Amino acid sequence: MPTHRILLAEDDVTVSGLITNLLNRHGFYVVHAKDGEEALAIINEQSFDILITDIFMPKVEGIELIEAMSILAPQTRILAISSSGRAGFCDFLTLAETVGADYKLKKPFSPNDLLSTIEEMLSMPVKSQYNEDNSEPTQEVYYIAEIKENL
């Protein structure tokens, strides 16, 4: 069985270490990016089954990363994680789902919650880059080359 590839965008070294160790022990291949900017550079070079992204990071934040992923790697499933849930009326994890995250988890979460969420995500159909009739790429696919050139 092929190993599932996960990109983890997390600026907290302790949290990223715990998540990486847990997922490695359960057979996942994890690449760590210290912020959204590094995650975008990595996604230009490699493909992943899942992106796990913190919402608040330096340089490029999680919301921006999620938005970019819908164009750069639309087939990648996205899990948004954050300990900060609100600012006024804005719930950032709900906002993450609105802009493209498939799932969300509020920190702190248990190892079992993370593993079961990932298993559920992997059971989802892979997102398509094509229109519903598979006849031609969606409009977003036409912009991938242009965005990659500007990174």
Steps between C-alpha positions, in 0.01 A plus 500: 500500500648838404583744776277805513686828474416783739628857493490658846513882510553588868723766654496358854798262521352301789163449329660412165732250670213328681283480187788382281603227746142379542434484127837337422426228759172432320663460160456845350778686320508857639678805362512798737483866392569763766253746345264548208768647276716189535193280448428675168859443386477131592164453327660633181747210509300211649145367519314401816185316599432732793605845616474565873534872561498722803300818449737752661855486363762755396541615139207318336215408736289187482196668340719630217662157462160330480386744232819443299467121528166507321691620195847347543395155620121467486515121548664536845266459796540773765478486880508837681620505860512787749482579868367851438141460397349849484562867455174682558242338277759320289559130573825430317452124470159553342657758269762238406222263394332779305816565295572133432599292803329161504522453877598696809634411845530735796823470699558327728369183337570141591718269290190287436304804375781585257539142376127442455464833316785407264350155437165662422668748267680221316168323443368811318508498122800686362407853394493539125675763292236447233143613447226260611485338156885458500512662156745778581689650792321737734577869456741492797731251326574754227654734759739250662801575277454875547482471879800266520707749297418777748598309815 
